[in-house]
Amino acid sequence: MKILKNIQPNDWSKYMSRPILENEKLTYIVNSILISVKANKDLALKKYALEFDHVNLDALKVSLAELEEASSLVSGELKEAINVAKDNIEKFHSHQQIDEVAIETTKGIKCWRKSVAIEKVGLYIPGGSAPLFSTILMLGLPAKIAGCKEIILCTPSDKNAKVHPAILYTASIIGIKEIYKVGGAQAIAAMAFGTESIPPVYKIFGPGNQYVTKAKQLVQLQGIAIDMPAGPSEVLIIADKTGNPSFIAADLLSQAEHGPDSQVLLLSNDESIIDRTMIALGEQVDALPRSIIAKKALQNSKAILLDSIEDCIEFSNQYAPEHLIIASNQAMQYVDKIVNAGSVFIGNYSCESAGDYASGTNHTLPTNGFAKSYSGVSLDSFVKKITFQEITKEGISAIGSTIEIMAESEELFAHKNAVTLRLKKIGNV
Amino acid sequence: MKILKNIQPNDWSKYMSRPILENEKLTYIVNSILISVKANKDLALKKYALEFDHVNLDALKVSLAELEEASSLVSGELKEAINVAKDNIEKFHSHQQIDEVAIETTKGIKCWRKSVAIEKVGLYIPGGSAPLFSTILMLGLPAKIAGCKEIILCTPSDKNAKVHPAILYTASIIGIKEIYKVGGAQAIAAMAFGTESIPPVYKIFGPGNQYVTKAKQLVQLQGIAIDMPAGPSEVLIIADKTGNPSFIAADLLSQAEHGPDSQVLLLSNDESIIDRTMIALGEQVDALPRSIIAKKALQNSKAILLDSIEDCIEFSNQYAPEHLIIASNQAMQYVDKIVNAGSVFIGNYSCESAGDYASGTNHTLPTNGFAKSYSGVSLDSFVKKITFQEITKEGISAIGSTIEIMAESEELFAHKNAVTLRLKKIGNV
């Protein structure tokens, strides 16, 4: 990590830079995949599976037999852990269900909103060496709680056409049965446009590499909703002298091990905390299986000494981190000052990995500064709120002339007439 | 209107088609405007004002003197109407403020969400012959209630460099003082990237023509949030025999007068209601100042006779209209069956123009079938919900092993270690 001291607020923005992801070649490649899947459907998906994943797929859909087999391949210990996490995530997301009552804005005019589940949603789970089953909990549980009718899941298979049992097991216990062996941009295309095997959905969720991310952006332009824009994962830790350098180092590494482009920042008003964290980092990093990745990420990372915790919070608000950890015994006193962040971890025992897996909060969060305007995934992401209004004769009589005057001023006379006719019928004109 | 009878559910989708808006030339033109504004800032804005709006602008910002003058140019009657609408819109949107309480998902683990205003938002109000001041209420009021710190507004001036007084007056009473004389795609570019005069914002709201819509899509790809994708305005009316043909005709025309591409649909299980509505349409349309526009829109519009109101609701759910009017004395009994719609108007006295102006609900709604996955603008649109968690020693002890097992299964050992170190410190290992 680079250690920076005595930097001035005017220069802060220099240290907030993030990688630039736009790339014309990427757009071209992904666009051609979208076009191909739209035209050739299952055939295109099987062709890409062979080309990119080196697997010859007979069927795209995971069979019932595969689902049943998966359960026997997951250890009891992992099943139990998934169950504990599931309970907490369910509790937190069920708690987000709110019945808004109607309000009478004027006598005779009742207005309300109702949350209605998005009927068809698609979840994408990336492949790779490790099965990201935790993301199925984070996306599948709120989808189920919201009441989405069709929930499908796409994830690439391995070279033997198998999907990792932990993925299948986790999907099963949530009740997701429509699982397809498709990865990458082609999976996003399949869920957006539909194929012979895969039904199209209205909204697509889930993380992925730059191809997946670009595909989500491009199908969004065609009217398919997506969870949020994405970039490399990030953590910003604010530590005062009551922080624990060993914990801080471990939390920084939790982020750094995600990938060489992970963004890791440490801010403190205490020079000794920074120095001791650097020592702890050195001690911990070599023991990690992913130490090469973590070291690369750390090369681009910064530890910055600022004048006060207030300055640290101000810096963080300008950066808008995906994850913000406040490593301090007095963390709660800073909470009200936080304006831009995806998810905030308060105090020395609130580690990011708790939120990543099992505390109950969602781990699908806005990166790349998007926390300035986007929320993380929640129950809200799986519903739309429909507005309703019921206006009686008394109600329209009360606001009729208001509508007539406004409509006339906007030169929309049919709008005015719709009211005038009703007022006449009531006998108010 | 085309009248269709005896159509089968399998053929419904034929009658749900909407205009296709994608256009490569449009993308090229708008992209070049974005690039020009990003590079040349105010200079580009003034050049486009001259080129497109034929106005020579000295200053882009509306002056205090102009704001003060505007108030004297708006009639007392219109001021009073705006005030009534403002009150109702404030009531409905204030009612959407919800303080979520924290939940303890496991003993020692407290999780909660907090709504925090998006700091910088930009509102776009189109120009044209009529001043769309009602949209300022619909966007500005929730922005203020949410607590957005910087609210700016862009709208094109006329050829004399004047903005319509009703626009300036409405913005003033809400407390919006940063108003800029910029229209079209260049206004969206200015708010996205910033210029010497115009500060950049995090999220852009507001309606506009195809250039504005395309510009919003393109800046969204660059990380600026937008309210929602857009298409031509729509109404779908479901009427049973208790509907009022004269009211229905007026409501259809309210939509049709917006533009020749407006989408207007009438569904009924009662042939006589359709026939009588067609007669009323003929009687009303010629009296409208915008009758030529309305007639064009009606040419593409359909009245469809279906077997039952249940079929009408099912058709509507598949179409997902922006506005849905249920013209029936028994309208409330159908409400629970509505799955996809932007805003629903219940009963014969709930006309769309009430919601467009003054009942309290928002008129910025998802068109083009986006109601399947998007909500209309609400207080939610101006905040992001930040997640917080506070975990005690007791809390991490309770879920520590769960996290360790899950992290290890996902091969993320630094994630595991962040927990292990804490459990060791507590003395749990």
Interface residues (C-beta under 8 A of the other chain):
Chain A: E22 E77 L78 E80 A81 I82 V84 A85 D87 N88 K91 F92 H95 Q96 I98 E100 I103 T105 T106 I109 C111 R113 V116 I118 E119 S129 A130 P131 L132 F133 S134 A166 Y202 K203 Q217 Q220 L221 Q222 G223 I224 A225 P229 N244 S246 F247 A250 D251 L253 S254 A256 E257 H258 Q284 A287 L288 P289 R290 A294 A331 M332 V335 I338 V339 N340 A341 G342 S343 V344 F345 I346 G347 N348 Y349 S350 C351 E352 S353 A354 G355 D356 Y357 A358 S359 G360 T361 N362 L365 P366 N368 G369 F370 A371 K372 S373 Y374 S375 G376 S378 D380 V383 K384 K385 I386 T387 F388 Q389 E390 I391 T392 K393 G395 I396 I399 S401 T402 I403 I405 M406 A407 S409 E410 E411 L412 F413 A414 H415 K416 N417 A418 V419 L421 R422 K425
Chain B: E22 E77 L78 E80 A81 I82 V84 A85 D87 N88 K91 F92 H95 Q96 I98 E100 I103 T105 T106 I109 C111 R113 V116 I118 E119 S129 A130 P131 L132 F133 S134 A166 Y202 K203 Q217 Q220 L221 Q222 G223 I224 A225 P229 N244 S246 F247 A250 D251 L253 S254 A256 E257 H258 Q284 A287 L288 P289 R290 A294 A331 M332 V335 I338 V339 N340 A341 G342 S343 V344 F345 I346 G347 N348 Y349 S350 C351 E352 S353 A354 G355 D356 Y357 A358 S359 G360 T361 N362 L365 P366 N368 G369 F370 A371 K372 S373 Y374 S375 G376 S378 D380 V383 K384 K385 I386 T387 F388 Q389 E390 I391 T392 K393 G395 I396 I399 S401 T402 I403 I405 M406 A407 S409 E410 E411 L412 F413 A414 H415 K416 N417 A418 V419 L421 R422 K425
